[in-house]
Amino acid sequence: MNSGPPHGVPASGGTLREILAFDDSGTLRLLLAPSGQDIEVRGVAFGDEEADRSAEAHIVLAVGASAALAEAAEPVRRAARQGACAVVLREAEGAATAPEVLAAAGESGIALLARAVWTDWTDTATLLRSALAYGWAGRNDGAVADDGPAGGLSALAASIAESTGGSITIEDTRFRVLAHSATRPEADGVRRSTILGGRVPEWRVAELRRSGILRNLWTSRDVIHRPADGDSPERLIIAVRNGTEVLGSIWAAADGRPLSPRAGEALRRAAGAAAPHLVRHRLRESGAVRRRDHALRGLLYGRGDRRTHAWSLGLAPDEPCAVLAVVPDPGAGSPSRADRALDVLALQAAAYRRTVLVLRERARLLVLLPADRGQDREALALARELDRVATSLPGGVPVRIGAGSVAASAPGAAGSCEEAVLVVRVLRERERRGADGVPLRYAGASGVRTALDVLRMLDAVRPLWDSGGGPVHDLVRADLATGGELVRSIAAHLDASGDVARAALRLTVHPNTLRYRLRRALERFGVDVDDPDTRLLLSLAVRLTGDV
């Protein structure tokens, strides 16, 4: 087993065909290959404005260029002038590749690929470089097979077992077994449990953490030795890295026979050979998550082909569903505390039912719940459960949870999502206005339907208010600049339907004080609260400013 290429020889190289075969996550799509797929690829480069810079036999990533736009033809021609063998453009969802771009690639004789919309340029570059390293290993190390990542890692594990004399497991950073060598009859109980369960038992991971073995594993680049201890045989361990990133580990156990004197050196070489395989595993996992999140985001925000999004998420397009929005209160404490709460609630929501889908966004959760048509009870039950969990967290993290109406089909989830987010706004505004006594922490759209309609109308008229002028505008802007006392007094008067005594009680002032403030609005700004049109405009103003 070779540890790497000879000194001075590039550690990467392959063909376009090999790269496309390596990409089993669907990150890249071949649009055109004028010279065929067996062209030589020596490396990866990011697009450069300097047309005289060489990119000989490289795949160029044309960052910022979309395959659907005609102007992307110029980056294609520039890459060809630099000697590139292929260029990657960003795919535009739902749009065809521009004919000018295809023509430029055909005339230049350069292969044209598109990067999937759900991934990014960093992952694309990592995929290409790993594919080239994988291809080099395949030509220079018999342990790397051509039958996919599982077969390749299994062959590698068997090769390491032969060279070390031990029983091998190759694991990711979550201690899931990706591949293992044959298990001998003398294998200890830990190895048997690990192989049968597909991952290292939790008690074993806790033991390794307490002993400091894991800390040494993640920080060391050398082989770690764990002596035999009772029924546990001697073990050698090494981390598999891609640069500074830890991808996983290789474990060699002396099951029934001593390890080879050169087992440590064999493990060091094996770690280098395993890296491309584990990068591939990592990319496949991250790609699956990105594709899922992309489809779920498209469904919830009404983007792209929503029926296709539904199918890719395992939902029948005609399946009814409701959406919940979970948002920490602005005063929920530090951002890290709110983040931890959302992480816990995301797990709780996902565990509610196997078909529940959770989109974890920066400052909120969106939960898609398949439900019976016209039945909002289950969405409210989930909201109640999430509220209970949130309040039981250490310190209690206040959240507001809105449940949208059940959409008749999965493609209609965007409407339910919009309602759920609006419900959260309603709950916050009602609390700010003291409308409920004890603030509501969750609600369904059907329970606050009138308030939802009001919010939609306020959103519609906000641009008119922001661009308008006149006495009411002058009053609101001038008063808010000095604390907003007059605006709050007018709001209380409006909420009390003109009952001065009730409004003064809410403001905790004498009724004559309130009457004086209202006279001041008329005398200073010409705003008469007894005029019906003025009252309507004032009602809109105080709701739009949020100072109530």
C-alpha positions as CSV (number, residue, x, y, z in Angstrom):
1,M,0.0,0.0,0.0
2,N,1.6,3.3,-1.1
3,S,1.3,6.3,1.1
4,G,1.3,8.8,-1.7
5,P,2.8,9.7,-5.1
6,P,6.6,9.9,-5.6
7,H,8.2,13.2,-4.7
8,G,7.6,15.8,-7.2
9,V,4.6,14.0,-8.9
10,P,1.2,15.7,-8.4
11,A,-1.0,13.8,-5.9
12,S,-4.0,14.2,-8.2
13,G,-5.0,13.5,-11.7
14,G,-7.6,11.6,-13.6
15,T,-10.2,11.8,-16.3
16,L,-13.5,13.6,-16.5
17,R,-15.3,10.2,-16.6
18,E,-13.7,9.2,-13.3
19,I,-14.8,12.4,-11.7
20,L,-18.4,12.0,-12.8
21,A,-18.3,8.4,-11.6
22,F,-17.0,9.6,-8.2
23,D,-19.9,12.1,-7.9
24,D,-22.7,9.9,-6.7
25,S,-24.4,12.8,-4.9
26,G,-25.5,14.6,-8.1
27,T,-23.5,17.7,-7.4
28,L,-22.4,18.0,-11.1
29,R,-24.3,17.6,-14.3
30,L,-22.5,17.2,-17.6
31,L,-23.9,19.6,-20.2
32,L,-21.4,19.1,-23.1
33,A,-18.2,17.2,-23.7
34,P,-16.9,18.1,-27.2
35,S,-13.8,16.0,-26.7
36,G,-15.4,13.1,-24.9
37,Q,-15.3,12.2,-21.2
38,D,-11.8,10.6,-21.2
39,I,-10.0,14.0,-21.3
40,E,-7.1,14.4,-18.7
41,V,-7.8,16.5,-15.6
42,R,-4.8,17.6,-13.5
43,G,-6.4,19.9,-11.0
44,V,-9.0,22.5,-10.0
45,A,-8.9,26.3,-10.3
46,F,-11.2,29.1,-9.6
47,G,-12.1,31.4,-12.5
48,D,-9.6,34.3,-12.9
49,E,-10.1,37.6,-14.8
50,E,-6.5,37.4,-16.0
51,A,-6.9,35.6,-19.3
52,D,-3.2,34.9,-19.7
53,R,-3.0,32.9,-16.5
54,S,-2.6,29.2,-17.3
55,A,-5.2,26.6,-16.2
56,E,-3.7,23.8,-18.3
57,A,-5.8,20.6,-18.0
58,H,-7.7,22.1,-15.0
59,I,-11.4,22.2,-14.3
60,V,-12.3,25.9,-13.8
61,L,-15.0,26.9,-11.4
62,A,-16.7,30.0,-12.9
63,V,-18.0,31.5,-9.6
64,G,-20.9,33.9,-10.2
65,A,-21.7,32.7,-13.7
66,S,-25.1,31.1,-14.3
67,A,-25.5,28.5,-17.1
68,A,-28.9,30.1,-18.0
69,L,-27.4,33.5,-18.8
70,A,-25.9,34.3,-22.2
71,E,-23.1,36.4,-20.6
72,A,-21.7,33.1,-19.1
73,A,-20.3,32.4,-22.6
74,E,-17.4,34.8,-21.9
75,P,-16.1,32.9,-18.8
76,V,-16.3,29.7,-20.8
77,R,-14.2,31.2,-23.6
78,R,-11.7,32.7,-21.1
79,A,-11.3,29.3,-19.4
80,A,-10.6,27.7,-22.8
81,R,-8.0,30.3,-23.6
82,Q,-6.3,29.5,-20.3
83,G,-6.0,25.9,-21.4
84,A,-8.7,24.5,-19.1
85,C,-10.3,21.2,-20.0
86,A,-13.7,21.9,-18.4
87,V,-15.6,24.7,-16.8
88,V,-18.3,24.5,-14.1
89,L,-21.2,27.1,-14.1
90,R,-24.0,27.5,-11.6
91,E,-27.2,25.8,-12.6
92,A,-30.3,27.9,-12.6
93,E,-33.3,26.0,-11.2
94,G,-36.0,25.5,-13.7
95,A,-34.1,27.3,-16.5
96,A,-32.4,25.8,-19.6
97,T,-28.8,26.4,-20.4
98,A,-28.4,29.4,-22.6
99,P,-27.7,28.5,-26.3
100,E,-24.8,31.0,-26.4
101,V,-23.1,29.2,-23.5
102,L,-23.4,25.8,-25.2
103,A,-22.1,27.3,-28.5
104,A,-19.1,28.8,-26.7
105,A,-18.2,25.5,-25.2
106,G,-18.7,23.6,-28.4
107,E,-16.5,26.1,-30.4
108,S,-13.8,26.1,-27.8
109,G,-13.8,22.3,-27.4
110,I,-14.1,22.6,-23.6
111,A,-16.3,20.4,-21.5
112,L,-19.2,22.2,-19.8
113,L,-20.7,21.2,-16.4
114,A,-23.4,22.7,-14.1
115,R,-23.2,22.8,-10.3
116,A,-26.5,21.9,-8.6
117,V,-28.5,24.7,-7.0
118,W,-28.5,23.1,-3.6
119,T,-24.7,23.0,-3.1
120,D,-22.0,25.7,-3.0
121,W,-18.7,26.3,-4.6
122,T,-16.6,25.2,-1.6
123,D,-18.2,21.7,-1.6
124,T,-17.9,21.6,-5.4
125,A,-14.2,22.2,-5.2
126,T,-13.8,19.7,-2.4
127,L,-15.7,17.1,-4.5
128,L,-13.5,17.6,-7.5
129,R,-10.2,17.5,-5.6
130,S,-11.3,14.4,-3.7
131,A,-12.3,12.8,-6.9
132,L,-8.8,13.4,-8.4
133,A,-7.1,12.1,-5.2
134,Y,-9.4,9.1,-5.3
135,G,-8.5,8.4,-8.9
136,W,-4.8,8.7,-8.1
137,A,-5.1,6.3,-5.2
138,G,-7.0,3.8,-7.4
139,R,-4.1,3.7,-9.9
140,N,-1.5,3.5,-7.2
141,D,-3.0,1.5,-4.4
142,G,-4.7,-1.9,-5.0
143,A,-6.8,-1.4,-1.9
144,V,-8.9,1.2,-3.6
145,A,-11.6,-0.5,-5.6
146,D,-13.8,0.9,-8.4
147,D,-17.0,-0.4,-7.0
148,G,-18.1,2.7,-5.1
149,P,-17.3,4.0,-1.6
150,A,-18.5,1.1,0.4
151,G,-16.7,-1.5,-1.7
152,G,-13.6,0.7,-1.8
153,L,-13.5,1.1,2.0
154,S,-14.2,-2.6,2.5
155,A,-11.3,-3.5,0.3
156,L,-9.1,-0.9,2.1
157,A,-10.1,-2.3,5.5
158,A,-9.1,-5.8,4.4
159,S,-5.8,-4.5,3.0
160,I,-5.0,-2.7,6.3
161,A,-5.9,-5.9,8.3
162,E,-3.4,-7.9,6.2
163,S,-0.6,-5.3,6.7
164,T,-1.2,-4.7,10.4
165,G,-2.2,-8.2,11.5
166,G,-5.3,-6.8,13.3
167,S,-9.0,-6.5,13.0
168,I,-10.0,-3.2,11.4
169,T,-12.9,-0.8,11.7
170,I,-13.0,2.5,9.7
171,E,-15.4,5.0,11.4
172,D,-16.7,8.5,10.9
173,T,-16.5,11.2,13.5
174,R,-19.9,10.0,14.9
175,F,-18.3,6.6,15.4
176,R,-20.5,4.9,12.8
177,V,-18.8,2.0,11.1
178,L,-18.2,2.7,7.4
179,A,-16.2,-0.4,6.8
180,H,-14.6,-3.3,8.6
181,S,-12.4,-6.3,8.0
182,A,-13.5,-9.9,8.7
183,T,-14.2,-10.6,12.4
184,R,-12.3,-13.5,13.9
185,P,-13.8,-15.9,16.4
186,E,-11.5,-14.4,19.0
187,A,-12.9,-10.9,18.6
188,D,-13.8,-9.1,21.9
189,G,-17.3,-8.1,22.9
190,V,-16.8,-4.4,22.0
191,R,-15.8,-5.2,18.4
192,R,-18.8,-7.6,18.0
193,S,-21.2,-5.0,19.4
194,T,-19.7,-2.3,17.2
195,I,-20.0,-4.4,14.0
196,L,-23.5,-5.7,14.8
197,G,-24.8,-2.3,15.8
198,G,-23.1,-0.4,13.0
199,R,-21.6,2.1,15.5
200,V,-19.5,2.2,18.7
201,P,-21.7,1.6,21.7
202,E,-22.5,4.9,23.6
203,W,-21.0,3.6,26.9
204,R,-17.8,2.8,25.0
205,V,-17.6,6.4,23.5
206,A,-18.2,7.8,27.0
207,E,-15.4,5.7,28.4
208,L,-13.0,6.8,25.6
209,R,-14.0,10.4,26.3
210,R,-13.3,10.1,30.0
211,S,-9.9,8.4,29.4
212,G,-8.7,11.2,27.1
213,I,-8.3,8.9,24.2
214,L,-10.7,10.9,22.0
215,R,-9.1,14.2,22.8
216,N,-5.7,12.7,21.8
217,L,-7.2,11.2,18.7
218,W,-8.7,14.5,17.4
219,T,-5.6,16.5,18.2
220,S,-2.8,14.1,17.2
221,R,-1.6,13.3,13.7
222,D,0.2,10.1,14.9
223,V,-0.8,6.6,15.8
224,I,-2.3,6.3,19.3
225,H,-1.6,3.1,21.3
226,R,-4.1,1.7,23.7
227,P,-2.6,-1.2,25.7
228,A,-4.6,-4.4,26.4
229,D,-6.8,-4.1,29.4
230,G,-8.5,-7.2,30.7
231,D,-10.7,-8.7,28.0
232,S,-10.0,-5.7,25.7
233,P,-7.1,-6.4,23.4
234,E,-4.3,-4.0,22.4
235,R,-5.5,-1.4,19.9
236,L,-3.9,1.1,17.5
237,I,-5.9,4.2,16.4
238,I,-5.2,7.0,13.9
239,A,-7.4,9.9,12.8
240,V,-8.1,10.3,9.1
241,R,-7.7,13.9,8.0
242,N,-8.3,16.2,5.0
243,G,-5.9,19.0,5.8
244,T,-6.8,20.2,9.3
245,E,-10.3,18.6,9.2
246,V,-10.8,15.3,10.9
247,L,-13.0,13.0,8.8
248,G,-12.9,9.8,10.9
249,S,-10.6,7.2,12.3
250,I,-9.1,3.8,11.7
251,W,-8.9,1.2,14.6
252,A,-6.7,-1.9,14.6
253,A,-7.4,-4.5,17.3
254,A,-5.1,-7.4,18.2
255,D,-7.9,-10.1,18.1
256,G,-6.3,-13.5,18.9
257,R,-2.9,-12.6,17.6
258,P,-0.3,-9.8,18.1
259,L,-0.2,-6.8,15.8
260,S,2.6,-6.6,13.3
261,P,5.7,-4.7,14.5
262,R,5.1,-2.4,11.5
263,A,1.4,-1.9,12.2
264,G,1.9,1.7,13.2
265,E,3.6,2.6,9.9
266,A,0.9,0.7,8.0
267,L,-1.8,2.7,9.7
268,R,-0.2,6.0,8.8
269,R,-0.2,5.0,5.2
270,A,-3.8,3.8,5.5
271,A,-5.0,7.1,6.9
272,G,-3.8,8.9,3.7
273,A,-5.4,6.3,1.5
274,A,-8.7,6.5,3.4
275,A,-9.0,10.2,3.2
276,P,-10.6,10.4,-0.3
277,H,-13.1,7.7,0.7
278,L,-14.2,9.6,3.9
279,V,-14.4,12.9,2.0
280,R,-16.7,11.2,-0.4
281,H,-18.8,9.9,2.5
282,R,-18.9,13.4,4.1
283,L,-19.9,15.0,0.8
284,R,-22.6,12.5,0.2
285,E,-24.1,13.1,3.7
286,S,-23.8,16.9,3.4
287,G,-25.2,16.7,-0.2
288,A,-28.2,14.7,1.0
289,V,-28.9,17.3,3.7
290,R,-28.5,20.2,1.3
291,R,-30.8,18.6,-1.2
292,R,-33.4,17.9,1.5
293,D,-33.2,21.5,2.9
294,H,-33.3,22.9,-0.6
295,A,-36.5,21.0,-1.5
296,L,-38.1,21.7,1.9
297,R,-37.3,25.4,1.6
298,G,-38.7,25.5,-1.9
299,L,-41.9,23.9,-0.7
300,L,-42.3,26.2,2.3
301,Y,-41.5,29.4,0.4
302,G,-43.3,28.4,-2.8
303,R,-40.1,28.3,-5.0
304,G,-39.4,26.1,-8.0
305,D,-41.4,23.0,-8.9
306,R,-43.3,22.3,-5.7
307,R,-44.6,19.0,-6.8
308,T,-41.1,17.8,-7.5
309,H,-40.0,19.1,-4.1
310,A,-42.8,17.1,-2.5
311,W,-41.8,13.9,-4.2
312,S,-38.1,14.3,-3.3
313,L,-39.1,14.7,0.4
314,G,-41.1,11.5,0.3
315,L,-44.5,13.4,0.3
316,A,-47.3,12.6,-2.1
317,P,-48.1,15.9,-3.8
318,D,-51.8,15.6,-2.8
319,E,-51.0,15.0,0.9
320,P,-52.5,17.6,3.2
321,C,-50.1,19.3,5.6
322,A,-49.7,22.1,8.1
323,V,-46.7,24.2,8.9
324,L,-45.6,25.5,12.3
325,A,-43.2,28.4,12.9
326,V,-41.2,28.4,16.2
327,V,-39.5,31.6,17.0
328,P,-37.6,32.5,20.3
329,D,-38.7,35.8,21.9
330,P,-36.3,38.7,21.3
331,G,-35.7,38.7,25.1
332,A,-35.0,35.0,25.2
333,G,-31.4,35.6,26.4
334,S,-28.1,35.2,24.6
335,P,-28.1,34.0,20.9
336,S,-26.3,30.8,21.9
337,R,-29.1,30.0,24.5
338,A,-31.8,30.6,21.8
339,D,-29.8,28.5,19.4
340,R,-29.6,25.6,21.8
341,A,-33.3,25.8,22.5
342,L,-34.1,25.7,18.7
343,D,-31.7,22.6,18.4
344,V,-33.6,20.8,21.1
345,L,-37.0,21.7,19.7
346,A,-35.9,20.6,16.2
347,L,-35.1,17.2,17.6
348,Q,-38.4,17.1,19.5
349,A,-40.4,18.0,16.4
350,A,-38.6,15.4,14.3
351,A,-39.3,12.7,16.8
352,Y,-43.0,13.6,17.0
353,R,-43.7,11.5,13.9
354,R,-41.4,9.9,11.3
355,T,-43.0,12.0,8.5
356,V,-42.4,15.4,10.2
357,L,-39.9,17.5,8.3
358,V,-37.9,20.3,10.1
359,L,-36.1,23.2,8.5
360,R,-33.6,24.8,11.0
361,E,-33.1,28.4,10.0
362,R,-30.9,31.0,11.6
363,A,-33.4,32.4,14.0
364,R,-36.4,30.0,13.8
365,L,-37.7,26.6,13.0
366,L,-40.2,25.7,10.3
367,V,-41.9,22.4,10.8
368,L,-44.0,20.6,8.1
369,L,-46.5,18.2,9.5
370,P,-48.5,15.9,7.3
371,A,-52.1,16.1,8.6
372,D,-55.7,15.2,7.9
373,R,-57.5,17.5,5.6
374,G,-59.2,20.3,7.5
375,Q,-58.0,19.1,10.9
376,D,-55.9,21.7,12.8
377,R,-55.9,19.8,16.1
378,E,-52.7,17.8,15.5
379,A,-50.7,20.9,14.6
380,L,-51.9,22.5,17.8
381,A,-51.0,19.4,19.7
382,L,-47.5,19.6,18.4
383,A,-47.3,23.3,19.2
384,R,-48.4,22.5,22.8
385,E,-45.7,19.8,23.1
386,L,-43.0,22.1,21.8
387,D,-44.1,24.9,24.1
388,R,-43.9,22.4,27.1
389,V,-40.4,21.4,26.1
390,A,-39.2,25.0,25.6
391,T,-40.5,26.0,29.1
392,S,-38.9,23.0,30.7
393,L,-35.4,23.9,29.4
394,P,-32.9,25.2,32.0
395,G,-33.8,28.8,32.6
396,G,-36.9,28.5,30.4
397,V,-36.5,29.8,26.9
398,P,-39.6,31.7,25.8
399,V,-40.7,31.0,22.3
400,R,-43.8,31.8,20.3
401,I,-45.3,29.1,18.1
402,G,-47.7,29.7,15.2
403,A,-49.6,26.9,13.4
404,G,-50.8,27.6,9.9
405,S,-54.0,26.1,8.5
406,V,-53.9,22.7,7.0
407,A,-53.1,23.0,3.3
408,A,-55.1,20.8,0.9
409,S,-51.8,19.5,-0.7
410,A,-48.1,19.6,-0.2
411,P,-47.6,22.2,-2.9
412,G,-49.9,24.5,-0.9
413,A,-47.6,24.4,2.2
414,A,-46.3,27.9,1.4
415,G,-49.6,29.4,2.3
416,S,-49.7,27.5,5.6
417,C,-46.1,28.6,6.3
418,E,-47.0,32.3,5.6
419,E,-49.9,32.0,8.1
420,A,-47.7,30.3,10.7
421,V,-45.2,33.2,10.6
422,L,-48.0,35.7,10.8
423,V,-49.5,34.0,13.8
424,V,-46.2,34.4,15.7
425,R,-46.4,38.2,14.9
426,V,-50.0,38.3,16.1
427,L,-49.0,36.6,19.4
428,R,-46.1,39.1,19.9
429,E,-48.3,42.1,19.1
430,R,-51.1,41.0,21.4
431,E,-48.6,40.6,24.2
432,R,-47.2,44.0,23.6
433,R,-50.7,45.5,23.7
434,G,-51.7,43.5,26.8
435,A,-54.7,42.1,24.9
436,D,-54.8,38.7,26.5
437,G,-53.9,39.2,30.2
438,V,-51.7,36.1,30.3
439,P,-49.7,36.1,27.0
440,L,-50.5,33.3,24.6
441,R,-47.4,31.3,23.7
442,Y,-48.9,29.3,20.8
443,A,-52.0,29.5,18.6
444,G,-53.4,28.2,15.4
445,A,-54.5,30.4,12.4
446,S,-58.1,29.6,13.0
447,G,-58.0,31.1,16.5
448,V,-56.6,34.5,15.4
449,R,-58.2,34.8,11.9
450,T,-59.3,38.4,12.3
451,A,-55.9,39.5,13.6
452,L,-54.2,37.8,10.6
453,D,-56.4,39.7,8.2
454,V,-55.5,43.0,10.0
455,L,-51.8,42.2,9.8
456,R,-52.1,41.5,6.1
457,M,-53.9,44.8,5.6
458,L,-51.3,46.7,7.6
459,D,-48.5,45.1,5.6
460,A,-50.3,46.2,2.4
461,V,-50.7,49.9,3.5
462,R,-47.2,50.2,5.1
463,P,-45.6,51.6,1.9
464,L,-48.3,54.2,1.6
465,W,-47.8,55.3,5.3
466,D,-44.0,55.4,4.9
467,S,-44.2,57.6,1.8
468,G,-47.1,59.8,3.1
469,G,-47.3,63.1,5.0
470,G,-49.7,65.4,6.8
471,P,-50.7,66.2,10.4
472,V,-51.0,62.7,11.6
473,H,-47.5,61.8,10.2
474,D,-46.1,65.0,11.7
475,L,-47.6,64.1,15.2
476,V,-46.4,60.5,15.1
477,R,-42.8,61.3,13.9
478,A,-42.3,64.2,16.3
479,D,-43.7,62.4,19.3
480,L,-41.9,59.2,18.8
481,A,-38.6,61.2,18.6
482,T,-39.3,62.5,22.1
483,G,-40.4,59.2,23.8
484,G,-43.9,58.6,22.3
485,E,-46.0,59.6,25.2
486,L,-48.7,61.3,23.0
487,V,-48.9,58.3,20.6
488,R,-49.4,55.9,23.5
489,S,-52.1,58.1,25.0
490,I,-53.9,58.2,21.6
491,A,-53.6,54.4,21.2
492,A,-55.1,53.9,24.7
493,H,-57.9,56.3,23.8
494,L,-58.6,54.4,20.6
495,D,-58.5,51.0,22.2
496,A,-61.0,52.2,24.8
497,S,-63.4,53.3,22.1
498,G,-63.1,56.9,23.2
499,D,-63.8,56.1,26.9
500,V,-61.5,58.6,28.6
501,A,-61.8,57.1,32.1
502,R,-61.0,53.6,30.9
503,A,-58.1,54.8,28.8
504,A,-56.7,56.9,31.7
505,L,-56.9,53.8,34.0
506,R,-54.9,51.8,31.5
507,L,-52.3,54.6,31.2
508,T,-52.3,55.1,35.1
509,V,-52.9,58.8,34.7
510,H,-55.8,61.1,35.8
511,P,-58.6,61.5,33.1
512,N,-57.9,65.2,33.0
513,T,-54.2,64.5,32.1
514,L,-55.4,62.4,29.1
515,R,-57.9,65.1,28.1
516,Y,-55.0,67.7,28.1
517,R,-52.8,65.4,25.9
518,L,-55.6,65.0,23.4
519,R,-56.2,68.8,23.3
520,R,-52.4,69.2,22.7
521,A,-52.7,67.0,19.7
522,L,-55.3,69.3,18.2
523,E,-53.7,72.5,19.1
524,R,-50.1,71.6,18.1
525,F,-50.7,69.3,15.1
526,G,-54.3,69.9,14.1
527,V,-55.2,66.3,14.8
528,D,-58.8,65.9,16.0
529,V,-59.4,62.5,17.6
530,D,-63.2,63.1,17.3
531,D,-63.0,63.1,13.5
532,P,-63.8,59.6,12.1
533,D,-61.3,59.7,9.2
534,T,-58.6,61.0,11.6
535,R,-59.3,58.2,14.0
536,L,-59.0,55.6,11.2
537,L,-55.6,57.1,10.2
538,L,-54.5,57.3,13.8
539,S,-55.4,53.6,14.3
540,L,-53.3,52.6,11.4
541,A,-50.5,54.8,12.5
542,V,-50.2,53.5,16.0
543,R,-50.4,49.9,14.7
544,L,-47.8,50.5,12.0
545,T,-45.3,52.1,14.3
546,G,-45.7,49.3,16.8
547,D,-45.6,51.8,19.7
548,V,-48.7,50.6,21.5
